[in-house]
Amino acid sequence: MIKFLCTLSMLCLTTGVGLNQISEERFQTLMSTVQPAAGQKWTSVGWLTSLVEAQHRSVDTGKPIFIWAMDGHPIGCV
């Protein structure tokens, strides 16, 4: 649900329209364009958003933690 709301917010911010100005058909079109294509390798990775959970899993599996962090505008406009 959080992912859906974030996507909806980004769509509204980047398209310059409010929630009451977008049709259901247009929303579905935009939503389908931001969804990842099926079969992409990165979608099969068990991504975690909790560092604590990642630390526990790292200890249990003996694998390192990969952290992706960024600072700035989410679409690269700085």
N, C-alpha and C positions, 0 to 999 in steps of 0.2 A: 504494500500500500504506500509506503514511504517513497519507493522508487517511482511509482505512478504519479504521486503528487509532485515530486521533484521534476519529473519529465513534463508534466502539465505546466508547472510554473515556468520552466525554461522555454517551452513553446510559446507561452503567452508573452514572456519578456522579449524573446527574440523576434517574434512576428509583429509585435506592437499592437496586439488586439487584446481585449478583455475577454473574460469568460462568457459574457453575454453576447459577444460579437462573432463567435465562431460556430459554424454549423457542425453537427455531428459527423457528417460526411468528411468535412475538411479536417476535423480533429482526428478521425480514423486514418486519413491519408498521412497526416503529419506524424501520428503515432507509429505508423508502419515504417516510416522512413528512419526513425531513430532506433528501431529495434535491430539487434545484431542479426546478421544472416546466419541461417542454420549451418552447423558443421564447422564453425570457426574454432580453432584450437583453444583460444583463450576462454571460451565459454565453458569448456570442460574442466577448468581448474577450479578447485574448491576455495574460491576467494573468501576471505573473512574480513569483517569490519571491526572486530574486537582484537586489540593487541594482546590482551590477556589470554583469550581463547587461542590465538595464534601461538603464543609462547607455550601453552600447554600441549598443543598439537605438535609443535616443534620438538619438545622434549620426548613425547610419546613415539614419534616417528623417526627421530634422529635426523631430521631435515632442517635446513636453515629457513629463516623468515625472509621473505622478499617484501620490502616496504616501498610502495609507490606514493610519493608525497609531492605536492606542488604548492607553490605560493603565487597567487595572482588571480587574474580573471579566469573563470572556468572554460572560456572558449579562446583563450590566448590573446585577448585584446588588452595589452598593458600600456 
